[in-house]
C-alpha cells in the first residue's frame, strides 16, 4: 500500500511520468512532418482617400482645383497547401529518433519506479525497526523500574545502601530518556516515509507488513543476474535507446546535404469595387489557382 501511494503521489515520480507524455507528443510531431501544411484566410478591407486635383473626370485641365473623394473595398478568401516531397529522408530518421527517445523515457520511468519501490521499502522497514525499538526500550524501562523497586525495598531492611538506590534511579531516568528518544526516532521515520509517499497530513498509519526473511546472496547465480540485467535492466535499455536516437539524429544531419523538394498549391477568390460594396462579400466572383514546385540547396 505504501508503494502504491508513492506511485500515485510522489512528486519526483509524477514529474518523471509527465516526461512520457512529452515524448509521445514528440513522436506525434514527427509524424506530423509528413503531412502537408494547410492555411486558410478570409479578408475584408475598405478605404477612403481624398485627393486634390486640377483636372476633371476625363483628365482635362480645369480652372482652379477640386477635391476628389474616393471610396474602395475588397474581399478575398483562399486556402493554401505546402508539403515537403523530399528531404534526404530526414523526416524518417527524425521519427525513428523520436521513437527511440520515447523508449528511453519509458525505461527511465521504469528505472525510477524500481528505485522508488526500493526506497519506500527501506524507509518502511526502518520505521518498523524504530517501532520495535520503542517496545524494546519500554521493556528495559520496566526492568529498570522493577530493579529500583527491589533496591528500595532492600534499603528499608538495610540490605542495600542508599547509593544503590540513587544508581537505580539514574538507570530508570536513562531508560525513560531512551524511550523518549526511540519514540522521537520512530516518529521521524514515519514522517520520512510519509514524505517519500508524497501524502499530506499527520503520519497516523500502522505498519502491518513484517520484515522480509533474510536470505543468503551466495545462493544467487552471478552469471544469470548479469544475463538478465543486460537484457532487461532499465539503465541498459535507456543507454541502448539513447544510442539509437543519437544514430538516427546523426543520419538526419547527414541527410541535410541533399536538396529539399517542396510542392505547394493555393486557391483563392477575390473582388474589388468602388465604394464599400465588397466589404463583407462572402462569394467573390474572381477565382485563382496556383501551384508550384521548389528546390532548395543546402
Buried (B, 14 or more C-beta within 10 A) or exposed (E): EBBEBBBEBBEEBEEBBEBBEEBBEBBEEBEEBEEEEEEEEEEBEBEEEEEEEEEEEEEEEEEEEEEEEEEBBBBBBBEBBBBBEBBBEBBBBBBBBBBBBBBBBBBBBBBBBEEBBEBBBEBBBBBBBBBBBBEEBBEBBEEBBEBBEEBBEBBEEEEBEEEBBEBBBEBBEEBBEBBEEBBEBBBBBBEBBBBBBBBEEEBEBEBEEEEEEEEEEEEEEEEEEEEEEEEEBBEBBBEBBBEBBEBBBEBBEEBEEBEBBBBBBBBBBBBBBEEBBBBEBEEBEEEEEEEEEEEEEE
